[in-house]
């Protein structure tokens, strides 16, 4: 059904598509991350500034923290009675966040509907120009018949977008 040229073209197309996908999947931004070689060489510490005094390693620090926790005694806290709930004053609270967002959403929806309604009315409102269904003045009958004869039996009137024969 397929000739040899079509099969070879399809194979080449599949191989090229695979190469494009392979190339796109490789990360090429590994050079953009980090410092350049020159910056790394300049950032090496100055041997005269390095102190021989090294701090604790992470494990040593954690071990020291655990040892200090073992030595301390845990203080027992006595329970205290709960304070009774007092509802906040409505004047102090004002408008809640939910009320603010709900009113904003409803307001924007109302504004959008009003705009759409106004645009719909403007589209449907008659413009008062000539066109479909209106009376079009193109002249009196003898003049129209004379123009039709002068134009080989046809006359176009752009006022009504019409051909008269």
C-alpha beads as a LAMMPS data file, in Angstrom:
LAMMPS data file: protein, C-alpha beads

165 atoms
164 bonds

1 atom types
1 bond types

-500.0 500.0 xlo xhi
-500.0 500.0 ylo yhi
-500.0 500.0 zlo zhi

Masses

1 110.0

Atoms # bond

1 1 1 0.000 0.000 0.000
2 1 1 2.878 2.391 0.863
3 1 1 5.786 2.901 -1.457
4 1 1 9.397 2.714 -0.247
5 1 1 9.893 6.505 -0.153
6 1 1 6.943 6.981 2.210
7 1 1 8.225 4.287 4.580
8 1 1 11.742 5.768 4.638
9 1 1 10.338 9.266 5.219
10 1 1 8.208 7.992 8.116
11 1 1 11.209 6.252 9.717
12 1 1 13.346 9.387 9.371
13 1 1 10.536 11.475 10.855
14 1 1 10.220 9.139 13.867
15 1 1 13.998 9.176 14.454
16 1 1 14.106 12.982 14.241
17 1 1 11.177 13.264 16.668
18 1 1 12.989 10.953 19.101
19 1 1 16.132 13.093 18.825
20 1 1 14.141 16.249 19.506
21 1 1 12.521 14.685 22.582
22 1 1 15.874 13.413 23.837
23 1 1 17.455 16.815 23.344
24 1 1 14.585 18.583 25.071
25 1 1 14.686 16.236 28.053
26 1 1 18.384 16.852 28.755
27 1 1 19.124 19.469 31.344
28 1 1 21.243 22.155 29.789
29 1 1 21.147 24.631 32.623
30 1 1 23.666 22.797 34.817
31 1 1 26.298 25.351 33.823
32 1 1 24.046 28.208 34.889
33 1 1 23.800 26.877 38.435
34 1 1 26.724 27.688 40.684
35 1 1 29.842 29.752 40.262
36 1 1 32.316 29.965 37.425
37 1 1 35.753 28.361 37.756
38 1 1 37.372 31.753 38.284
39 1 1 34.961 32.648 41.082
40 1 1 35.517 29.296 42.800
41 1 1 39.286 29.814 42.716
42 1 1 38.953 33.311 44.183
43 1 1 36.619 32.038 46.906
44 1 1 39.105 29.500 48.281
45 1 1 39.898 30.470 51.853
46 1 1 43.097 32.320 52.628
47 1 1 45.325 29.908 54.617
48 1 1 46.529 32.718 56.864
49 1 1 42.944 33.556 57.886
50 1 1 41.842 29.992 58.678
51 1 1 41.922 29.264 62.392
52 1 1 42.923 25.927 63.817
53 1 1 40.008 26.157 66.252
54 1 1 37.152 24.194 64.738
55 1 1 33.629 24.211 66.153
56 1 1 31.525 21.240 67.119
57 1 1 30.251 18.912 64.450
58 1 1 26.525 18.415 64.085
59 1 1 26.516 15.132 66.000
60 1 1 28.602 16.560 68.823
61 1 1 26.249 19.537 69.119
62 1 1 23.169 17.293 69.242
63 1 1 24.811 15.040 71.832
64 1 1 25.613 18.046 74.037
65 1 1 22.011 19.263 73.765
66 1 1 20.671 15.841 74.772
67 1 1 22.994 15.695 77.795
68 1 1 21.800 19.084 79.039
69 1 1 18.167 17.997 78.669
70 1 1 18.764 14.887 80.777
71 1 1 20.136 16.941 83.649
72 1 1 17.189 19.349 83.853
73 1 1 14.081 18.517 85.803
74 1 1 10.708 19.009 84.201
75 1 1 8.493 21.458 86.051
76 1 1 4.943 20.293 86.559
77 1 1 2.380 22.920 85.631
78 1 1 -0.815 23.090 87.598
79 1 1 -4.051 23.276 85.675
80 1 1 -5.948 26.522 85.868
81 1 1 -9.656 26.979 85.227
82 1 1 -10.607 28.150 81.751
83 1 1 -11.790 31.694 81.245
84 1 1 -15.441 31.961 80.179
85 1 1 -16.035 32.840 76.526
86 1 1 -17.222 36.370 75.901
87 1 1 -18.550 37.078 72.420
88 1 1 -16.880 40.049 70.740
89 1 1 -18.832 43.247 70.292
90 1 1 -20.304 43.487 66.744
91 1 1 -19.103 47.081 66.455
92 1 1 -15.555 46.008 67.308
93 1 1 -15.535 43.156 64.811
94 1 1 -16.907 45.095 61.856
95 1 1 -16.923 43.176 58.596
96 1 1 -15.462 39.699 58.592
97 1 1 -13.129 38.497 55.890
98 1 1 -15.778 36.150 54.508
99 1 1 -18.347 38.942 54.309
100 1 1 -15.835 41.167 52.526
101 1 1 -15.041 38.549 49.871
102 1 1 -18.675 37.501 49.434
103 1 1 -19.778 41.088 48.939
104 1 1 -16.910 41.700 46.527
105 1 1 -17.750 38.619 44.465
106 1 1 -21.457 39.429 44.336
107 1 1 -20.710 43.068 43.497
108 1 1 -18.392 42.136 40.610
109 1 1 -20.906 39.592 39.322
110 1 1 -23.661 42.216 39.410
111 1 1 -21.429 44.734 37.638
112 1 1 -20.565 42.176 34.951
113 1 1 -24.208 41.239 34.397
114 1 1 -25.167 44.923 34.179
115 1 1 -22.435 45.545 31.609
116 1 1 -23.485 42.532 29.563
117 1 1 -27.136 43.599 29.740
118 1 1 -26.269 47.116 28.611
119 1 1 -24.216 45.787 25.706
120 1 1 -27.064 43.447 24.707
121 1 1 -29.561 46.304 24.728
122 1 1 -27.224 48.482 22.686
123 1 1 -26.872 45.676 20.147
124 1 1 -30.623 45.097 19.859
125 1 1 -31.713 48.757 19.976
126 1 1 -32.686 50.189 16.585
127 1 1 -30.119 52.655 15.292
128 1 1 -32.429 54.773 13.150
129 1 1 -30.444 54.162 9.982
130 1 1 -31.754 52.763 6.741
131 1 1 -31.540 49.047 6.212
132 1 1 -33.638 45.924 6.423
133 1 1 -37.297 46.772 6.936
134 1 1 -36.987 50.514 6.441
135 1 1 -38.105 52.686 3.549
136 1 1 -35.300 53.422 1.104
137 1 1 -35.524 56.355 -1.293
138 1 1 -33.822 55.533 -4.591
139 1 1 -35.644 57.934 -6.898
140 1 1 -38.788 57.936 -9.005
141 1 1 -39.767 55.150 -11.402
142 1 1 -38.982 56.829 -14.776
143 1 1 -35.442 57.738 -13.613
144 1 1 -34.799 54.193 -12.331
145 1 1 -36.030 52.646 -15.598
146 1 1 -33.759 54.995 -17.584
147 1 1 -30.746 54.054 -15.435
148 1 1 -31.511 50.327 -15.845
149 1 1 -31.594 50.709 -19.641
150 1 1 -28.319 52.704 -19.547
151 1 1 -26.558 49.951 -17.533
152 1 1 -27.489 47.012 -19.788
153 1 1 -30.519 45.930 -17.779
154 1 1 -29.007 46.104 -14.249
155 1 1 -28.766 48.837 -11.631
156 1 1 -27.066 48.637 -8.222
157 1 1 -28.311 50.899 -5.447
158 1 1 -25.905 50.930 -2.467
159 1 1 -28.456 52.617 -0.175
160 1 1 -30.394 49.362 -0.038
161 1 1 -27.584 47.021 -1.096
162 1 1 -29.756 45.836 -3.956
163 1 1 -29.699 45.154 -7.689
164 1 1 -32.618 46.352 -9.765
165 1 1 -33.421 44.733 -13.126

Bonds

1 1 1 2
2 1 2 3
3 1 3 4
4 1 4 5
5 1 5 6
6 1 6 7
7 1 7 8
8 1 8 9
9 1 9 10
10 1 10 11
11 1 11 12
12 1 12 13
13 1 13 14
14 1 14 15
15 1 15 16
16 1 16 17
17 1 17 18
18 1 18 19
19 1 19 20
20 1 20 21
21 1 21 22
22 1 22 23
23 1 23 24
24 1 24 25
25 1 25 26
26 1 26 27
27 1 27 28
28 1 28 29
29 1 29 30
30 1 30 31
31 1 31 32
32 1 32 33
33 1 33 34
34 1 34 35
35 1 35 36
36 1 36 37
37 1 37 38
38 1 38 39
39 1 39 40
40 1 40 41
41 1 41 42
42 1 42 43
43 1 43 44
44 1 44 45
45 1 45 46
46 1 46 47
47 1 47 48
48 1 48 49
49 1 49 50
50 1 50 51
51 1 51 52
52 1 52 53
53 1 53 54
54 1 54 55
55 1 55 56
56 1 56 57
57 1 57 58
58 1 58 59
59 1 59 60
60 1 60 61
61 1 61 62
62 1 62 63
63 1 63 64
64 1 64 65
65 1 65 66
66 1 66 67
67 1 67 68
68 1 68 69
69 1 69 70
70 1 70 71
71 1 71 72
72 1 72 73
73 1 73 74
74 1 74 75
75 1 75 76
76 1 76 77
77 1 77 78
78 1 78 79
79 1 79 80
80 1 80 81
81 1 81 82
82 1 82 83
83 1 83 84
84 1 84 85
85 1 85 86
86 1 86 87
87 1 87 88
88 1 88 89
89 1 89 90
90 1 90 91
91 1 91 92
92 1 92 93
93 1 93 94
94 1 94 95
95 1 95 96
96 1 96 97
97 1 97 98
98 1 98 99
99 1 99 100
100 1 100 101
101 1 101 102
102 1 102 103
103 1 103 104
104 1 104 105
105 1 105 106
106 1 106 107
107 1 107 108
108 1 108 109
109 1 109 110
110 1 110 111
111 1 111 112
112 1 112 113
113 1 113 114
114 1 114 115
115 1 115 116
116 1 116 117
117 1 117 118
118 1 118 119
119 1 119 120
120 1 120 121
121 1 121 122
122 1 122 123
123 1 123 124
124 1 124 125
125 1 125 126
126 1 126 127
127 1 127 128
128 1 128 129
129 1 129 130
130 1 130 131
131 1 131 132
132 1 132 133
133 1 133 134
134 1 134 135
135 1 135 136
136 1 136 137
137 1 137 138
138 1 138 139
139 1 139 140
140 1 140 141
141 1 141 142
142 1 142 143
143 1 143 144
144 1 144 145
145 1 145 146
146 1 146 147
147 1 147 148
148 1 148 149
149 1 149 150
150 1 150 151
151 1 151 152
152 1 152 153
153 1 153 154
154 1 154 155
155 1 155 156
156 1 156 157
157 1 157 158
158 1 158 159
159 1 159 160
160 1 160 161
161 1 161 162
162 1 162 163
163 1 163 164
164 1 164 165
